[in-house]
Every structure is written in C-alpha cells, then in structure tokens.
Amino acid sequence: MAQKLLVIDTDCGIDDAQAIMMALAAREVRILGITCCFGNTSVENVCRNTLRVLSVCDRTEIPVFQGASSCLVKTPNCPIDHFGSDGLGDVLEDEDPDLWKSQVQTEHAVNALIRLVSKNQGKVSLVALGPLTNLALAVKLDPEFPKKLKNLYIMGGNMEGKGNKTVCGEFNFIMDPESAYIVLEEFICPTYIASWEFTCRNKLPWDFFDALINQDTPAARFMRKITSKCSIFSPTTVTRKDVLFGPGFVSYDSYAMAAAIDFSIVKEYIECPVHVELQGVLGRGMMALDDGKFLPKKHNVVVFKACDLIKFRKLLTKSLQLPQTQ
C-alpha cells in the first residue's frame, strides 16, 4: 500500500512533539519535511525543538526548515510560557547550543512548502499545528498552492466561542488572526479542523497519561522529562480547560495528526463554511461556524465533534514506543 505523504507545519511545543512522534510511529506515513513557525516559542527554539524530537526518535534524515518569526500584522502577545520559555519545559540542555543552526535547511520554510507540494501535486496532506503564518505566505507567493494539496488538517480555532488565549479565541488563531483568515478563505482544498473545544471534550484520564509516559522507551523518557516541570501536565493544576470541560489530559495537536493518519478516528463532524473574525476586542481571532449558511461562501470545511478514544489511545501509546526496531 502506498504511503501517505505528510508535510508538518509546527510551532513545536510539547503537544507538537507528541504529534510529530505520532506521525513518525505510523508506518503508513512518510514525512517529506517539517516547516517551523513561531508560536509556543521563538522560531529558532521551534527549529531546535523539532530537531531534538527527530534525534530522540532516530529520524534526523527528515529535513527541517525555518519559517516565519512573527505574525503578518500585529505583534503577538508574548512571551508565551505555558510550555516553558523554550517550548519544551525548560529542562533540556544541549552540548552545543548552536548545533541546530547547521542542521536546519538553508531553504526558507515557505519556499520548501511550495516546492514539496508542487513536486507531489495532489498527494500531500499538510498538517498545521501552530499559527498559520507559513501557510498564508505560501498562498500569497503561489496562489495555486492550495489546489496542489491533497488536503489540509489544522489544529486551531474554536467552534463554540470559547477561548484559551482570549475570551473568544484559541491560541493558534489568536497568534496570527490575519493568517488564519487568509487560510480559511483561500485554501479550497479539503480542510479538516480539530478545534480547541473538540480536543478538550475528547480528553483522556490522567492515569492514561501516567502509563503513557512511563513506558520504557527513549521517546517516553523524553516526554516524561519535558513534561516533568510543566504545571499543565499535572492533574492538580486547574486551567480554563478544566473549568469549562472537566479535568483530564489533552494532547491538543495530536488530534489533528491522528485524523491525518487515520480519519476513522473522527466519529462525528460538522461540514460547513467557517469565518475568522478580525474585528472587535473580544471576537478578534474567533472562528465562526456558518452552519446556517448565512455567508456567501461555497467552500465547506470539516470541523470535528467526536473522537474514537480507543483508537486515539493506541496511536498515542505507539507514538512513545520510538525509535522503532527494524
């Protein structure tokens, strides 16, 4: 069976690392490249973090590209520290802090996106795990770029007006609302969205998380270390997620990746036009679902509602059993 071709666009924090490992563990998937964007931390740290993940999993042959360092219009609200200042829990030390610079490709991430997708037209699934700046720049450089994709999977946005970064906005979209707007207006390829509320409503129990990170493998030991001092990976920490949806473990970006690997994980979804609000104080960056078809938009996207948690658990467990034996 032919392998699924993926390109991953990431702002590599802890949940991105988990999602990348999930793709690495899927034998039916071939990752063509990983493009990096600011978000959970600076784009330089994102590149370093991505290379750390690939190193732990013994997959350093996958090329990593440095991309956007900030949003299109306004400066985002920084610093971001929910995964630590470095995005991976502030617990890792490199023997050579500058080694990553020689390991990152010289080609810009946006150019790499266009090249990799153009070379494999109609075959690439693009999985976007951070702010959508690189994607917005790609469509402005090449307006035909979305048509060349097989499909697009996004972790971001919201479907109920509940936010985790602002009152009504989800982190990835709030970090660059203009880019989110551009992507959801101009990408007419099949598009699938794992919103913040979807991930929170499909949370897992904390005892599963404990079993997950206590597997005796390099990847699990890595995940155990980077979550060890991060308060949001403690069941005693009460976050907005816990207040709104109840306690539990949520690996946000992994839901979009799981759907890209095996769409049968999505048990229920809504298919409708969506719109990203750019105006207002409270509503800026919010994703609105037009299930009443009020907007003059023909392009529908698929917004996930329910997840097969048994299958999802299996993918998560497998993702921390790396590196794989041949």
Buried (B, 14 or more C-beta within 10 A) or exposed (E): EEEBBBBBBBBBBBBBBBBBBBBBBBEEBEBBBBBBBBBBBBBBBBBBBBBBBBBBBEBEEBBBBBBBEBBBEEEBEEEBEBBBBBBBBEEBEEEEEEEBEEBBBEBBBBBBBBBBBEEBEEBBBBBBBBBBBBBBBBBBEBEEBBBBBBBBBBBBBBBBBBBBBBEBBBBBBBBBBBBBBBBBBBBEBBBBBBBBBBBBBBBBBBEBBEEBBEBEBBBBBBBBBBBEEBEBBEBEEEBEBBEBBEBBBBBBBBBBBBBBBBEEBBEEBBEBBBBBBBEEEEBBBBBBBBBEEEEEBEBBBBBBBEBBBEBBBBBBBBBBBBBBEE
